[in-house]
Amino acid sequence: HAPGVPKVLVGNRLHLAFKRQVGVRDAEAYAAKNRMAFFEVSPLCDFNIRESFSELSRMALHRNGMERLWRSNK
């Protein structure tokens, strides 16, 4: 794997959580162990889509010393 490259673990289809194959705690633990951000998203409900991409963008800018370009939309 590429060290230093920002990574985000995305659990897709949160709206189908009842069919979950990987538990949230397992996903969070894996993400923490591998130094990743973790988001559960639902494209159907438009939940956490923008937030996950925003965090990845923020991480990439920070990695490249360009954090001054970051503008939070919160």
N, C-alpha and C positions, 0 to 999 in steps of 0.2 A: 504494500500500500504506500501511498505517497505521504511521507511525513510532512506535517505543516500545512497540508491542504485542508481547508475547512470542510467538515463533513456534517451532514444532518441526517439523522435516522427518522424516516417518516412512516408512521403507521397509517395506512390509507383505509378509506371506507369506514370511518368511525360510526357511520349510520348503520353499519352491519355488525356492531360490537358483539351481538349475541352469537355470531359465527366466528368469533375471535380464535385464532390458532396460536398466538403468542400473547402471553399475559403482559399487562402494562408494567408490572414490576420487573419482569424479565427483560422487556425492551428498555426500560429505564436503566437497569443494571448494565446491560450490554452497551448502551450509549455512553454511560459514565466511564465504563472500563476502557472504551475506545475513544474517549474524549470527543464525543459527538453531542450536538444538541439533539433533543428528541421532541417530536411533535406528533400528535395524533390529528389527522385531518379528515375532512369529509367534503369532497368536491360537490357532492349532491346538495349538501346544506351550506356550502361556502363557509365552512368552519376551519379556521387556522391555516387557510391556504396562504393568504397574504402574509401572515405572521411568520410562517416557516420560510418563505422566500426572503422576507425582510431580514430575518436573522442570518440567513446564509449570506446575503449581501453585506450585512454589517460585519460579519466575520471575515469575509474576503477583503473588504476595505481595511479592516484592522490589520490583517496579516500583511498587507502591502504598504502599511504606514500611511494610509490615506483616510484615517478615521475622521479627519476634519471635514471630509466631504459628506459624512453621514448626517442625514436629517431625518429624525424620527417623525413619523406621521401620527403619533399618538395625541 
